[in-house]
Amino acid sequence: MRRIFLALILSLFAAFSTAAPINSGDYGGLLIGVDQQGTLTGYFESSTKNGQFSCIFFVSGKIGAPMVHVDTWFPADRDPKEVIAGTIEADAETGGNAIRVALKEEHGGCWNVQHFASEPASFRLTEVGTWQAIRVVSAKKAYFYEDSMGARPRKAYVVQGNALRVFEQQSGRVRVEYVSPENKRTRGWISERDLYSAQSPATK
């Protein structure tokens, strides 16, 4: 009996140690950021070709093997009742180059765009990321600064709903990169007060 128990423990350890990691990156439109403490943040936005239906939600969780339990919600909505739980799991067969996302139910509009509840949605890595987090702009306009202490903003700005890749945080500002739909990249510092909270509304 003891040998069986030890064998079970070893097999579980092997499964956890060989599980593919989930890393920061752009997974075909699903942005994922993972910091050094293992906090995962993400953002998904997609719509039908005619723009009639859209699927938008923010993701937050803590890395764990073999899957991450996450909360998802519309960035501007702080109602805990609107939070939908789910999981993100790395596809070990791809060496971590793909992930699967499963939610307990669909967010509004998602059924017409991308299913997450009836079966896991798969996303393949298209860009390896060095960023630590994903945040979403809450201000109507959020201007870029050259550094974390600069007093004069640049002409460049992002608008409400834009997703940002965050590299570091200093003095109430975050160093970010914004990639436009045309793949134009803008980098600089933005005030953190111009961003939606990354903390789940379900967190007490």
BABA-91170 format. One record per atom (N, C-alpha, C): residue in one letter; atom name; x, y, z. Coordinates in steps of 0.05 Angstrom, whole numbers, always signed. Example, Ala and Ser with C-alpha at 12.3 -4.5 7.8 and 13.67 -1.06 7.14 Angstrom:
BEGIN
code_site_xx_yy_zz
A_N_+264_-114_+156
A_CA_+246_-90_+156
A_C_+264_-66_+156
S_N_+257_-45_+142
S_CA_+273_-21_+143
S_C_+258_+1_+157
end
This chain:
BEGIN
code_site_xx_yy_zz
M_N_+17_-24_+0
M_CA_+0_+0_+0
M_C_+17_+25_+0
R_N_+39_+24_+16
R_CA_+57_+47_+18
R_C_+70_+52_-9
R_N_+78_+30_-23
R_CA_+91_+33_-49
R_C_+72_+45_-69
I_N_+47_+38_-68
I_CA_+27_+49_-86
I_C_+23_+79_-81
F_N_+23_+86_-55
F_CA_+20_+114_-48
F_C_+44_+131_-58
L_N_+68_+120_-54
L_CA_+92_+134_-63
L_C_+93_+136_-94
A_N_+84_+115_-107
A_CA_+83_+116_-137
A_C_+63_+137_-146
L_N_+41_+140_-132
L_CA_+21_+160_-140
L_C_+33_+188_-136
I_N_+46_+192_-113
I_CA_+59_+218_-108
I_C_+79_+225_-129
L_N_+96_+206_-137
L_CA_+116_+210_-157
L_C_+104_+216_-184
S_N_+83_+203_-191
S_CA_+70_+208_-217
S_C_+57_+235_-218
L_N_+46_+244_-195
L_CA_+34_+271_-194
L_C_+56_+292_-196
F_N_+79_+287_-183
F_CA_+101_+306_-184
F_C_+112_+308_-213
A_N_+114_+285_-226
A_CA_+123_+285_-254
A_C_+104_+300_-272
A_N_+79_+297_-267
A_CA_+59_+311_-284
A_C_+61_+341_-280
F_N_+65_+350_-255
F_CA_+68_+379_-250
F_C_+94_+390_-261
S_N_+116_+375_-259
S_CA_+142_+384_-267
S_C_+145_+385_-297
T_N_+129_+368_-311
T_CA_+132_+368_-340
T_C_+110_+385_-354
A_N_+92_+396_-338
A_CA_+71_+413_-350
A_C_+83_+437_-364
A_N_+72_+442_-388
A_CA_+82_+465_-403
A_C_+76_+491_-389
P_N_+94_+510_-388
P_CA_+89_+535_-375
P_C_+71_+553_-392
I_N_+58_+572_-378
I_CA_+43_+593_-392
I_C_+60_+618_-390
N_N_+67_+630_-412
N_CA_+85_+653_-412
N_C_+71_+677_-425
S_N_+82_+700_-421
S_CA_+72_+725_-433
S_C_+74_+722_-464
G_N_+53_+732_-477
G_CA_+53_+731_-506
G_C_+26_+739_-518
D_N_+27_+741_-544
D_CA_+2_+746_-559
D_C_-6_+719_-571
Y_N_-28_+708_-561
Y_CA_-37_+682_-570
Y_C_-60_+686_-591
G_N_-52_+695_-614
G_CA_-72_+699_-635
G_C_-95_+717_-628
G_N_-89_+739_-614
G_CA_-110_+758_-606
G_C_-116_+757_-577
L_N_-109_+737_-563
L_CA_-112_+735_-534
L_C_-85_+744_-522
L_N_-84_+767_-509
L_CA_-60_+777_-497
L_C_-57_+766_-469
I_N_-33_+755_-463
I_CA_-28_+744_-436
I_C_-2_+757_-425
G_N_-3_+765_-400
G_CA_+20_+774_-386
G_C_+24_+759_-360
V_N_+49_+751_-354
V_CA_+55_+736_-330
V_C_+79_+750_-316
D_N_+75_+759_-291
D_CA_+97_+772_-278
D_C_+114_+752_-262
Q_N_+134_+762_-248
Q_CA_+153_+745_-233
Q_C_+140_+732_-209
Q_N_+118_+743_-200
Q_CA_+104_+731_-177
Q_C_+83_+710_-186
G_N_+81_+706_-212
G_CA_+63_+686_-222
G_C_+34_+696_-226
T_N_+30_+722_-225
T_CA_+4_+734_-230
T_C_+0_+736_-260
L_N_-23_+725_-269
L_CA_-30_+725_-297
L_C_-52_+745_-302
T_N_-48_+762_-322
T_CA_-69_+780_-332
T_C_-71_+777_-362
G_N_-95_+783_-372
G_CA_-99_+779_-401
G_C_-123_+795_-411
Y_N_-126_+795_-437
Y_CA_-147_+810_-449
Y_C_-154_+798_-476
F_N_-180_+794_-480
F_CA_-190_+784_-506
F_C_-210_+803_-517
E_N_-207_+809_-543
E_CA_-227_+825_-557
E_C_-229_+816_-586
S_N_-253_+810_-594
S_CA_-258_+802_-621
S_C_-287_+808_-628
S_N_-293_+810_-654
S_CA_-320_+816_-663
S_C_-325_+803_-689
T_N_-351_+802_-696
T_CA_-359_+791_-722
T_C_-350_+811_-744
K_N_-348_+802_-768
K_CA_-338_+818_-790
K_C_-355_+844_-794
N_N_-380_+842_-789
N_CA_-397_+866_-793
N_C_-398_+883_-768
G_N_-384_+874_-746
G_CA_-383_+890_-722
G_C_-409_+889_-705
Q_N_-428_+872_-713
Q_CA_-453_+871_-698
Q_C_-450_+859_-670
F_N_-433_+839_-667
F_CA_-428_+826_-642
F_C_-399_+828_-634
S_N_-393_+832_-609
S_CA_-366_+833_-599
S_C_-363_+816_-574
C_N_-339_+806_-570
C_CA_-333_+790_-546
C_C_-308_+802_-533
I_N_-312_+813_-509
I_CA_-291_+828_-495
I_C_-290_+819_-466
F_N_-267_+812_-456
F_CA_-264_+807_-427
F_C_-235_+809_-419
F_N_-232_+816_-393
F_CA_-206_+817_-380
F_C_-202_+791_-364
V_N_-177_+783_-360
V_CA_-171_+758_-347
V_C_-151_+763_-324
S_N_-156_+750_-301
S_CA_-137_+752_-279
S_C_-136_+726_-264
G_N_-112_+717_-257
G_CA_-109_+693_-242
G_C_-81_+689_-231
K_N_-75_+667_-219
K_CA_-49_+661_-208
K_C_-39_+635_-220
I_N_-15_+635_-230
I_CA_-3_+612_-244
I_C_-2_+588_-225
G_N_-12_+565_-235
G_CA_-11_+540_-220
G_C_-10_+518_-240
A_N_+3_+496_-233
A_CA_+5_+473_-252
A_C_-17_+453_-245
P_N_-29_+440_-265
P_CA_-23_+445_-294
P_C_-41_+466_-307
M_N_-59_+478_-291
M_CA_-76_+499_-303
M_C_-80_+522_-285
V_N_-88_+545_-296
V_CA_-92_+569_-281
V_C_-122_+574_-278
H_N_-131_+578_-253
H_CA_-159_+585_-248
H_C_-161_+616_-249
V_N_-179_+625_-266
V_CA_-180_+654_-271
V_C_-208_+665_-267
D_N_-210_+691_-263
D_CA_-235_+706_-264
D_C_-234_+722_-289
T_N_-257_+725_-302
T_CA_-259_+741_-326
T_C_-283_+760_-324
W_N_-279_+785_-334
W_CA_-300_+805_-333
W_C_-296_+826_-353
F_N_-317_+841_-360
F_CA_-314_+864_-377
F_C_-299_+886_-361
P_N_-278_+897_-373
P_CA_-260_+915_-357
P_C_-274_+937_-342
A_N_-295_+949_-354
A_CA_-308_+972_-341
A_C_-329_+963_-320
D_N_-335_+938_-318
D_CA_-356_+928_-300
D_C_-343_+918_-274
R_N_-351_+930_-251
R_CA_-340_+922_-226
R_C_-361_+907_-209
D_N_-381_+897_-222
D_CA_-402_+881_-208
D_C_-392_+852_-204
P_N_-388_+843_-179
P_CA_-379_+816_-175
P_C_-397_+794_-188
K_N_-422_+801_-190
K_CA_-441_+781_-202
K_C_-436_+776_-232
E_N_-422_+795_-244
E_CA_-416_+792_-273
E_C_-390_+778_-279
V_N_-376_+770_-258
V_CA_-350_+756_-261
V_C_-356_+727_-269
I_N_-342_+717_-289
I_CA_-345_+689_-298
I_C_-318_+675_-293
A_N_-319_+654_-278
A_CA_-295_+638_-272
A_C_-288_+620_-295
G_N_-262_+612_-296
G_CA_-254_+593_-317
G_C_-226_+583_-312
T_N_-214_+571_-332
T_CA_-187_+560_-330
T_C_-172_+566_-356
I_N_-146_+569_-353
I_CA_-127_+570_-376
I_C_-107_+548_-372
E_N_-103_+533_-393
E_CA_-84_+510_-392
E_C_-66_+510_-416
A_N_-40_+507_-411
A_CA_-21_+505_-433
A_C_-23_+478_-446
D_N_-20_+478_-472
D_CA_-21_+453_-488
D_C_+7_+441_-488
A_N_+11_+421_-472
A_CA_+38_+409_-469
A_C_+49_+398_-495
E_N_+31_+389_-512
E_CA_+40_+377_-538
E_C_+53_+398_-556
T_N_+48_+424_-551
T_CA_+60_+445_-568
T_C_+83_+458_-553
G_N_+91_+448_-530
G_CA_+113_+459_-515
G_C_+106_+487_-504
G_N_+81_+492_-498
G_CA_+73_+517_-488
G_C_+67_+538_-509
N_N_+66_+530_-535
N_CA_+61_+548_-557
N_C_+31_+551_-562
A_N_+14_+539_-546
A_CA_-14_+542_-549
A_C_-27_+539_-521
I_N_-50_+552_-517
I_CA_-64_+550_-492
I_C_-94_+545_-498
R_N_-108_+534_-478
R_CA_-136_+529_-480
R_C_-150_+544_-458
V_N_-172_+558_-465
V_CA_-187_+574_-446
V_C_-215_+563_-444
A_N_-224_+557_-420
A_CA_-252_+547_-415
A_C_-265_+564_-394
L_N_-289_+573_-400
L_CA_-305_+589_-381
L_C_-330_+574_-373
K_N_-340_+580_-349
K_CA_-364_+566_-339
K_C_-389_+575_-355
E_N_-389_+599_-366
E_CA_-411_+608_-383
E_C_-400_+629_-402
E_N_-416_+637_-422
E_CA_-406_+656_-441
E_C_-411_+685_-432
H_N_-393_+702_-439
H_CA_-397_+731_-435
H_C_-416_+740_-457
G_N_-430_+762_-451
G_CA_-449_+773_-471
G_C_-435_+779_-498
G_N_-447_+769_-519
G_CA_-436_+773_-546
G_C_-417_+752_-555
C_N_-405_+737_-536
C_CA_-384_+718_-543
C_C_-396_+694_-559
W_N_-420_+687_-553
W_CA_-432_+663_-567
W_C_-431_+667_-597
N_N_-434_+691_-606
N_CA_-435_+697_-635
N_C_-407_+701_-647
V_N_-386_+702_-629
V_CA_-359_+708_-639
V_C_-340_+685_-634
Q_N_-339_+676_-609
Q_CA_-321_+655_-601
Q_C_-332_+640_-577
H_N_-335_+614_-578
H_CA_-346_+598_-556
H_C_-324_+592_-536
F_N_-330_+595_-510
F_CA_-312_+588_-489
F_C_-324_+569_-469
A_N_-350_+567_-468
A_CA_-363_+550_-448
A_C_-371_+523_-457
S_N_-380_+521_-482
S_CA_-389_+494_-492
S_C_-365_+476_-496
E_N_-342_+487_-502
E_CA_-317_+472_-504
E_C_-294_+492_-502
P_N_-270_+483_-493
P_CA_-247_+501_-491
P_C_-240_+514_-517
A_N_-233_+539_-517
A_CA_-223_+553_-541
A_C_-193_+552_-541
S_N_-181_+545_-564
S_CA_-152_+542_-567
S_C_-141_+567_-580
F_N_-117_+575_-570
F_CA_-103_+598_-581
F_C_-74_+591_-584
R_N_-62_+597_-607
R_CA_-34_+590_-612
R_C_-17_+615_-610
L_N_+6_+612_-598
L_CA_+25_+634_-594
L_C_+34_+646_-621
T_N_+30_+672_-624
T_CA_+39_+686_-649
T_C_+62_+706_-644
E_N_+65_+714_-618
E_CA_+87_+732_-611
E_C_+95_+727_-582
V_N_+120_+720_-578
V_CA_+131_+717_-551
V_C_+133_+744_-538
G_N_+124_+746_-513
G_CA_+124_+772_-499
G_C_+145_+773_-477
T_N_+155_+797_-473
T_CA_+173_+802_-450
T_C_+159_+820_-430
W_N_+134_+827_-435
W_CA_+119_+843_-417
W_C_+110_+827_-392
Q_N_+103_+842_-371
Q_CA_+96_+830_-345
Q_C_+66_+829_-339
A_N_+51_+845_-354
A_CA_+22_+846_-348
A_C_+8_+858_-372
I_N_-19_+855_-371
I_CA_-36_+868_-391
I_C_-55_+886_-375
R_N_-59_+911_-385
R_CA_-78_+930_-373
R_C_-94_+942_-395
V_N_-117_+954_-388
V_CA_-135_+965_-407
V_C_-140_+995_-400
V_N_-141_+1012_-420
V_CA_-144_+1041_-415
V_C_-173_+1047_-407
S_N_-176_+1063_-386
S_CA_-203_+1071_-376
S_C_-209_+1100_-384
A_N_-188_+1116_-387
A_CA_-192_+1145_-394
A_C_-200_+1148_-423
K_N_-215_+1170_-429
K_CA_-222_+1175_-457
K_C_-196_+1178_-474
K_N_-176_+1191_-462
K_CA_-150_+1194_-474
K_C_-129_+1191_-453
A_N_-109_+1174_-458
A_CA_-87_+1171_-439
A_C_-61_+1177_-455
Y_N_-48_+1198_-447
Y_CA_-24_+1207_-462
Y_C_+1_+1193_-453
F_N_+19_+1190_-472
F_CA_+46_+1178_-466
F_C_+65_+1200_-456
Y_N_+83_+1191_-438
Y_CA_+105_+1208_-428
Y_C_+131_+1194_-435
E_N_+152_+1210_-436
E_CA_+178_+1199_-443
E_C_+190_+1182_-421
D_N_+184_+1189_-396
D_CA_+194_+1174_-373
D_C_+174_+1174_-351
S_N_+182_+1162_-329
S_CA_+163_+1159_-306
S_C_+158_+1184_-291
M_N_+175_+1204_-295
M_CA_+173_+1229_-280
M_C_+168_+1253_-297
G_N_+166_+1249_-323
G_CA_+162_+1272_-342
G_C_+136_+1287_-336
A_N_+138_+1314_-338
A_CA_+115_+1331_-332
A_C_+99_+1337_-357
R_N_+112_+1336_-380
R_CA_+98_+1344_-405
R_C_+92_+1319_-422
P_N_+67_+1314_-428
P_CA_+60_+1291_-444
P_C_+67_+1294_-473
R_N_+70_+1272_-487
R_CA_+75_+1273_-515
R_C_+48_+1276_-530
K_N_+49_+1279_-556
K_CA_+25_+1281_-572
K_C_+11_+1254_-574
A_N_+26_+1232_-572
A_CA_+15_+1206_-575
A_C_-3_+1199_-552
Y_N_-25_+1185_-557
Y_CA_-43_+1176_-536
Y_C_-58_+1151_-544
V_N_-69_+1138_-524
V_CA_-87_+1115_-529
V_C_-114_+1122_-518
V_N_-135_+1107_-526
V_CA_-162_+1114_-518
V_C_-175_+1091_-502
Q_N_-197_+1097_-490
Q_CA_-212_+1078_-474
Q_C_-216_+1052_-488
G_N_-209_+1030_-474
G_CA_-213_+1003_-486
G_C_-188_+992_-499
N_N_-168_+1008_-504
N_CA_-143_+998_-515
N_C_-128_+981_-495
A_N_-118_+958_-504
A_CA_-103_+940_-487
A_C_-73_+946_-489
L_N_-60_+947_-466
L_CA_-31_+954_-464
L_C_-15_+932_-453
R_N_+9_+929_-463
R_CA_+29_+910_-453
R_C_+47_+925_-433
V_N_+47_+916_-408
V_CA_+61_+930_-387
V_C_+88_+917_-380
F_N_+109_+933_-380
F_CA_+136_+923_-375
F_C_+146_+929_-347
E_N_+138_+952_-336
E_CA_+146_+959_-309
E_C_+129_+982_-298
Q_N_+131_+987_-272
Q_CA_+115_+1007_-259
Q_C_+133_+1024_-241
Q_N_+130_+1050_-242
Q_CA_+146_+1068_-225
Q_C_+130_+1094_-221
S_N_+130_+1103_-196
S_CA_+119_+1129_-189
S_C_+92_+1134_-200
G_N_+74_+1115_-199
G_CA_+47_+1118_-208
G_C_+43_+1117_-238
R_N_+65_+1109_-252
R_CA_+63_+1106_-281
R_C_+73_+1078_-290
V_N_+64_+1070_-313
V_CA_+72_+1044_-323
V_C_+84_+1047_-351
R_N_+106_+1032_-355
R_CA_+119_+1032_-381
R_C_+105_+1011_-399
V_N_+94_+1020_-421
V_CA_+76_+1003_-437
V_C_+83_+1004_-466
E_N_+70_+985_-480
E_CA_+70_+985_-509
E_C_+42_+981_-519
Y_N_+34_+997_-538
Y_CA_+8_+993_-551
Y_C_+12_+985_-580
V_N_-1_+964_-589
V_CA_+0_+955_-616
V_C_-27_+959_-629
S_N_-28_+976_-649
S_CA_-53_+983_-663
S_C_-62_+961_-681
P_N_-87_+961_-690
P_CA_-96_+941_-709
P_C_-80_+940_-734
E_N_-66_+962_-740
E_CA_-49_+963_-764
E_C_-20_+955_-758
N_N_-16_+945_-733
N_CA_+9_+935_-723
N_C_+30_+957_-719
K_N_+20_+982_-714
K_CA_+38_+1004_-708
K_C_+42_+1003_-678
R_N_+67_+1004_-669
R_CA_+74_+1002_-641
R_C_+82_+1029_-629
T_N_+70_+1036_-606
T_CA_+76_+1060_-592
T_C_+85_+1053_-564
R_N_+107_+1063_-555
R_CA_+118_+1057_-529
R_C_+122_+1082_-512
G_N_+120_+1079_-486
G_CA_+124_+1102_-469
G_C_+112_+1096_-441
W_N_+109_+1117_-426
W_CA_+99_+1115_-399
W_C_+71_+1128_-398
I_N_+53_+1115_-383
I_CA_+25_+1124_-380
I_C_+18_+1124_-351
S_N_+1_+1143_-342
S_CA_-8_+1144_-314
S_C_-25_+1120_-308
E_N_-20_+1107_-286
E_CA_-35_+1083_-279
E_C_-64_+1090_-272
R_N_-69_+1115_-264
R_CA_-97_+1123_-258
R_C_-114_+1123_-283
D_N_-102_+1122_-306
D_CA_-117_+1122_-331
D_C_-124_+1094_-340
L_N_-119_+1074_-323
L_CA_-124_+1046_-330
L_C_-145_+1033_-312
Y_N_-159_+1014_-323
Y_CA_-178_+999_-306
Y_C_-162_+981_-287
S_N_-175_+975_-264
S_CA_-162_+958_-244
S_C_-159_+930_-256
A_N_-136_+918_-248
A_CA_-131_+890_-256
A_C_-140_+870_-235
Q_N_-151_+880_-213
Q_CA_-160_+863_-192
Q_C_-189_+854_-197
S_N_-194_+829_-194
S_CA_-220_+818_-200
S_C_-241_+831_-182
P_N_-264_+838_-194
P_CA_-286_+849_-177
P_C_-296_+830_-157
A_N_-290_+804_-161
A_CA_-299_+783_-142
A_C_-281_+781_-117
T_N_-259_+795_-118
T_CA_-240_+794_-95
T_C_-250_+812_-73
K_N_-253_+800_-49
K_CA_-263_+815_-26
K_C_-240_+829_-12
end
